[in-house]
């Protein structure tokens, strides 16, 4: 539902996508590249979340990401993979 409401407004989709790209780059950058970006992202996030449609979409996305992470961890725990002999290529 959140996805449908967001995609009804192309300008909101652009804002969310731009924020997600910045956030991804921040999360995957080195500590020297992160200087000052954290506060900028926080302010942008707070501004975006004032819009109820964007807020619901970002919340739904976060729930999905957490579920996928939990499923991945469960699979790894159940599989009991023995990867010691492969650590040089992993």
C-alpha positions as CSV (number, residue, x, y, z in Angstrom):
1,X,0.0,0.0,0.0
2,X,2.8,2.4,0.9
3,X,4.5,1.7,-2.4
4,X,1.3,2.5,-4.4
5,X,0.7,5.8,-2.6
6,X,4.3,6.9,-3.1
7,X,4.5,6.0,-6.8
8,X,1.3,8.1,-7.4
9,X,3.6,11.1,-7.0
10,X,6.7,11.1,-9.2
11,X,8.3,14.0,-7.3
12,X,8.1,12.1,-4.0
13,X,9.7,9.1,-5.7
14,X,12.6,11.3,-6.8
15,X,13.1,12.7,-3.3
16,X,13.0,9.2,-1.7
17,X,15.4,7.7,-4.3
18,X,17.8,10.6,-4.0
19,X,17.8,10.2,-0.2
20,X,18.3,6.5,-0.4
21,X,21.2,6.8,-2.8
22,X,22.9,9.4,-0.4
23,X,22.3,7.1,2.6
24,X,23.7,4.1,0.8
25,X,26.8,6.0,-0.2
26,X,27.2,7.2,3.4
27,X,26.7,3.7,4.8
28,X,29.4,2.3,2.4
29,X,31.9,5.0,2.6
30,X,35.1,5.3,4.6
31,X,35.2,7.3,7.9
32,X,37.1,10.2,6.2
33,X,34.3,10.6,3.6
34,X,31.6,10.7,6.3
35,X,32.6,14.0,7.9
36,X,29.6,16.2,8.0
37,X,27.3,13.9,5.9
38,X,25.7,12.3,9.0
39,X,24.0,15.5,10.1
40,X,23.0,16.5,6.6
41,X,21.3,13.1,6.1
42,X,19.6,13.3,9.5
43,X,18.1,16.7,8.6
44,X,17.0,15.5,5.2
45,X,15.4,12.4,6.7
46,X,13.5,14.4,9.2
47,X,12.2,16.7,6.5
48,X,11.1,13.8,4.3
49,X,9.4,12.0,7.1
50,X,7.1,15.0,7.7
51,X,5.2,13.7,4.6
52,X,3.0,10.8,5.8
53,X,3.2,9.0,2.4
54,X,7.0,9.1,2.4
55,X,7.2,8.2,6.1
56,X,5.0,5.1,5.6
57,X,7.0,4.0,2.6
58,X,10.4,4.4,4.4
59,X,9.0,2.5,7.5
60,X,7.7,-0.3,5.3
61,X,11.1,-0.5,3.5
62,X,12.9,-0.7,6.9
63,X,10.6,-3.5,8.1
64,X,11.3,-5.4,4.9
65,X,15.1,-4.9,5.2
66,X,15.0,-6.1,8.8
67,X,13.0,-9.2,7.9
68,X,15.4,-10.1,5.1
69,X,18.4,-9.6,7.4
70,X,16.8,-11.9,10.0
71,X,16.0,-14.5,7.4
72,X,19.6,-14.4,6.1
73,X,20.9,-14.9,9.7
74,X,18.6,-17.8,10.3
75,X,19.6,-19.5,7.1
76,X,23.3,-19.1,8.0
77,X,22.7,-20.4,11.5
78,X,20.8,-23.4,10.3
79,X,23.1,-24.3,7.4
80,X,26.2,-24.6,9.7
81,X,28.4,-23.9,6.8
82,X,32.1,-24.9,7.3
83,X,33.9,-22.4,5.2
84,X,37.3,-22.5,6.9
85,X,38.9,-24.0,3.9
86,X,37.5,-21.3,1.7
87,X,38.4,-18.2,3.8
88,X,41.1,-17.2,1.3
89,X,38.5,-16.6,-1.4
90,X,35.7,-15.2,0.7
